[in-house]
């Protein structure tokens, strides 16, 4: 995983994990980062079950679609992802955030569509 830091010469203001594959499963080091997806084809970002990767409640991950391929966020087996109207980023340069609310329960909000 390539973590890039954006700084203005002072404190770090953002950290990015840039992904170019068509599938990616979030890892603990993604907590409170920005994960970018860039691919010409559709991309699926998967939230793992607590039994695999137990993010602390309150964890947020921001997602930005930097390529043409639409990003879909999905939960692995046993994970509930709540959001409206859906869990796909709308278009290139759309952004959304996922937040862990309870065990195996996340919410997605931002520029999303069904």
C-alpha positions as protocol buffer text, in pm:
chain_id: "A"
residue {
  index: 1
  type: UNK
  ca { x: 0 y: 0 z: 0 }
}
residue {
  index: 2
  type: UNK
  ca { x: 135 y: 341 z: -94 }
}
residue {
  index: 3
  type: UNK
  ca { x: 57 y: 606 z: 167 }
}
residue {
  index: 4
  type: UNK
  ca { x: 115 y: 959 z: 50 }
}
residue {
  index: 5
  type: UNK
  ca { x: 111 y: 1257 z: 283 }
}
residue {
  index: 6
  type: UNK
  ca { x: -8 y: 1600 z: 179 }
}
residue {
  index: 7
  type: UNK
  ca { x: 155 y: 1874 z: 382 }
}
residue {
  index: 8
  type: UNK
  ca { x: 175 y: 2251 z: 369 }
}
residue {
  index: 9
  type: UNK
  ca { x: 514 y: 2260 z: 539 }
}
residue {
  index: 10
  type: UNK
  ca { x: 350 y: 2234 z: 879 }
}
residue {
  index: 11
  type: UNK
  ca { x: 156 y: 1941 z: 1018 }
}
residue {
  index: 12
  type: UNK
  ca { x: 29 y: 1666 z: 789 }
}
residue {
  index: 13
  type: UNK
  ca { x: -321 y: 1755 z: 675 }
}
residue {
  index: 14
  type: UNK
  ca { x: -421 y: 1442 z: 482 }
}
residue {
  index: 15
  type: UNK
  ca { x: -297 y: 1092 z: 409 }
}
residue {
  index: 16
  type: UNK
  ca { x: -391 y: 905 z: 92 }
}
residue {
  index: 17
  type: UNK
  ca { x: -392 y: 538 z: -1 }
}
residue {
  index: 18
  type: UNK
  ca { x: -411 y: 522 z: -381 }
}
residue {
  index: 19
  type: UNK
  ca { x: -558 y: 205 z: -530 }
}
residue {
  index: 20
  type: UNK
  ca { x: -564 y: 116 z: -900 }
}
residue {
  index: 21
  type: UNK
  ca { x: -695 y: -243 z: -897 }
}
residue {
  index: 22
  type: UNK
  ca { x: -1059 y: -334 z: -962 }
}
residue {
  index: 23
  type: UNK
  ca { x: -1099 y: -475 z: -609 }
}
residue {
  index: 24
  type: UNK
  ca { x: -968 y: -363 z: -275 }
}
residue {
  index: 25
  type: UNK
  ca { x: -1048 y: -467 z: 83 }
}
residue {
  index: 26
  type: UNK
  ca { x: -994 y: -206 z: 351 }
}
residue {
  index: 27
  type: UNK
  ca { x: -720 y: -272 z: 609 }
}
residue {
  index: 28
  type: UNK
  ca { x: -666 y: -127 z: 956 }
}
residue {
  index: 29
  type: UNK
  ca { x: -412 y: 124 z: 829 }
}
residue {
  index: 30
  type: UNK
  ca { x: -688 y: 281 z: 614 }
}
residue {
  index: 31
  type: UNK
  ca { x: -863 y: 404 z: 930 }
}
residue {
  index: 32
  type: UNK
  ca { x: -911 y: 781 z: 915 }
}
residue {
  index: 33
  type: UNK
  ca { x: -739 y: 804 z: 574 }
}
residue {
  index: 34
  type: UNK
  ca { x: -852 y: 897 z: 225 }
}
residue {
  index: 35
  type: UNK
  ca { x: -859 y: 596 z: -9 }
}
residue {
  index: 36
  type: UNK
  ca { x: -859 y: 685 z: -378 }
}
residue {
  index: 37
  type: UNK
  ca { x: -979 y: 451 z: -649 }
}
residue {
  index: 38
  type: UNK
  ca { x: -857 y: 501 z: -1005 }
}
residue {
  index: 39
  type: UNK
  ca { x: -927 y: 253 z: -1281 }
}
residue {
  index: 40
  type: UNK
  ca { x: -1096 y: 262 z: -1622 }
}
residue {
  index: 41
  type: UNK
  ca { x: -1323 y: -24 z: -1515 }
}
residue {
  index: 42
  type: UNK
  ca { x: -1562 y: -64 z: -1223 }
}
residue {
  index: 43
  type: UNK
  ca { x: -1404 y: -90 z: -877 }
}
residue {
  index: 44
  type: UNK
  ca { x: -1532 y: -264 z: -564 }
}
residue {
  index: 45
  type: UNK
  ca { x: -1408 y: -155 z: -221 }
}
residue {
  index: 46
  type: UNK
  ca { x: -1498 y: -412 z: 45 }
}
residue {
  index: 47
  type: UNK
  ca { x: -1546 y: -354 z: 417 }
}
residue {
  index: 48
  type: UNK
  ca { x: -1417 y: -666 z: 595 }
}
residue {
  index: 49
  type: UNK
  ca { x: -1607 y: -838 z: 877 }
}
residue {
  index: 50
  type: UNK
  ca { x: -1491 y: -774 z: 1233 }
}
residue {
  index: 51
  type: UNK
  ca { x: -1372 y: -1135 z: 1255 }
}
residue {
  index: 52
  type: UNK
  ca { x: -1118 y: -1054 z: 983 }
}
residue {
  index: 53
  type: UNK
  ca { x: -1033 y: -688 z: 1050 }
}
residue {
  index: 54
  type: UNK
  ca { x: -1183 y: -524 z: 1357 }
}
residue {
  index: 55
  type: UNK
  ca { x: -1190 y: -149 z: 1302 }
}
residue {
  index: 56
  type: UNK
  ca { x: -1271 y: 49 z: 1618 }
}
residue {
  index: 57
  type: UNK
  ca { x: -1624 y: 192 z: 1638 }
}
residue {
  index: 58
  type: UNK
  ca { x: -1608 y: 550 z: 1512 }
}
residue {
  index: 59
  type: UNK
  ca { x: -1352 y: 475 z: 1241 }
}
residue {
  index: 60
  type: UNK
  ca { x: -1400 y: 678 z: 924 }
}
residue {
  index: 61
  type: UNK
  ca { x: -1259 y: 618 z: 578 }
}
residue {
  index: 62
  type: UNK
  ca { x: -1307 y: 874 z: 302 }
}
residue {
  index: 63
  type: UNK
  ca { x: -1325 y: 743 z: -54 }
}
residue {
  index: 64
  type: UNK
  ca { x: -1256 y: 945 z: -368 }
}
residue {
  index: 65
  type: UNK
  ca { x: -1317 y: 818 z: -722 }
}
residue {
  index: 66
  type: UNK
  ca { x: -1035 y: 969 z: -927 }
}
residue {
  index: 67
  type: UNK
  ca { x: -1078 y: 751 z: -1237 }
}
residue {
  index: 68
  type: UNK
  ca { x: -1362 y: 675 z: -1476 }
}
residue {
  index: 69
  type: UNK
  ca { x: -1445 y: 336 z: -1320 }
}
residue {
  index: 70
  type: UNK
  ca { x: -1736 y: 368 z: -1077 }
}
residue {
  index: 71
  type: UNK
  ca { x: -1661 y: 266 z: -718 }
}
residue {
  index: 72
  type: UNK
  ca { x: -1904 y: 42 z: -534 }
}
residue {
  index: 73
  type: UNK
  ca { x: -1862 y: -1 z: -158 }
}
residue {
  index: 74
  type: UNK
  ca { x: -1975 y: -339 z: -29 }
}
residue {
  index: 75
  type: UNK
  ca { x: -1970 y: -523 z: 302 }
}
residue {
  index: 76
  type: UNK
  ca { x: -1816 y: -868 z: 329 }
}
residue {
  index: 77
  type: UNK
  ca { x: -2039 y: -1145 z: 463 }
}
residue {
  index: 78
  type: UNK
  ca { x: -2196 y: -1038 z: 791 }
}
residue {
  index: 79
  type: UNK
  ca { x: -2130 y: -666 z: 739 }
}
residue {
  index: 80
  type: UNK
  ca { x: -2423 y: -425 z: 714 }
}
residue {
  index: 81
  type: UNK
  ca { x: -2368 y: -107 z: 513 }
}
residue {
  index: 82
  type: UNK
  ca { x: -2645 y: 151 z: 551 }
}
residue {
  index: 83
  type: UNK
  ca { x: -2683 y: 454 z: 329 }
}
residue {
  index: 84
  type: UNK
  ca { x: -2915 y: 628 z: 92 }
}
residue {
  index: 85
  type: UNK
  ca { x: -2974 y: 624 z: -194 }
}
residue {
  index: 86
  type: UNK
  ca { x: -2702 y: 360 z: -241 }
}
residue {
  index: 87
  type: UNK
  ca { x: -2336 y: 270 z: -203 }
}
residue {
  index: 88
  type: UNK
  ca { x: -2185 y: 368 z: -539 }
}
residue {
  index: 89
  type: UNK
  ca { x: -1992 y: 688 z: -594 }
}
residue {
  index: 90
  type: UNK
  ca { x: -2178 y: 899 z: -849 }
}
residue {
  index: 91
  type: UNK
  ca { x: -1900 y: 988 z: -1093 }
}
residue {
  index: 92
  type: UNK
  ca { x: -1531 y: 1072 z: -1131 }
}
residue {
  index: 93
  type: UNK
  ca { x: -1421 y: 1310 z: -850 }
}
residue {
  index: 94
  type: UNK
  ca { x: -1712 y: 1207 z: -627 }
}
residue {
  index: 95
  type: UNK
  ca { x: -1632 y: 1143 z: -263 }
}
residue {
  index: 96
  type: UNK
  ca { x: -1803 y: 958 z: 19 }
}
residue {
  index: 97
  type: UNK
  ca { x: -1721 y: 861 z: 374 }
}
residue {
  index: 98
  type: UNK
  ca { x: -1789 y: 537 z: 557 }
}
residue {
  index: 99
  type: UNK
  ca { x: -1815 y: 534 z: 936 }
}
residue {
  index: 100
  type: UNK
  ca { x: -1830 y: 232 z: 1164 }
}
residue {
  index: 101
  type: UNK
  ca { x: -2131 y: 269 z: 1397 }
}
residue {
  index: 102
  type: UNK
  ca { x: -2148 y: -69 z: 1569 }
}
residue {
  index: 103
  type: UNK
  ca { x: -1994 y: -415 z: 1535 }
}
residue {
  index: 104
  type: UNK
  ca { x: -2009 y: -508 z: 1164 }
}
residue {
  index: 105
  type: UNK
  ca { x: -2229 y: -204 z: 1096 }
}
residue {
  index: 106
  type: UNK
  ca { x: -2122 y: 91 z: 883 }
}
residue {
  index: 107
  type: UNK
  ca { x: -2292 y: 393 z: 725 }
}
residue {
  index: 108
  type: UNK
  ca { x: -2198 y: 556 z: 393 }
}
residue {
  index: 109
  type: UNK
  ca { x: -2271 y: 919 z: 314 }
}
residue {
  index: 110
  type: UNK
  ca { x: -2160 y: 1163 z: 50 }
}
residue {
  index: 111
  type: UNK
  ca { x: -2193 y: 1183 z: -328 }
}
residue {
  index: 112
  type: UNK
  ca { x: -2349 y: 837 z: -370 }
}
residue {
  index: 113
  type: UNK
  ca { x: -2613 y: 682 z: -595 }
}
residue {
  index: 114
  type: UNK
  ca { x: -2806 y: 354 z: -607 }
}
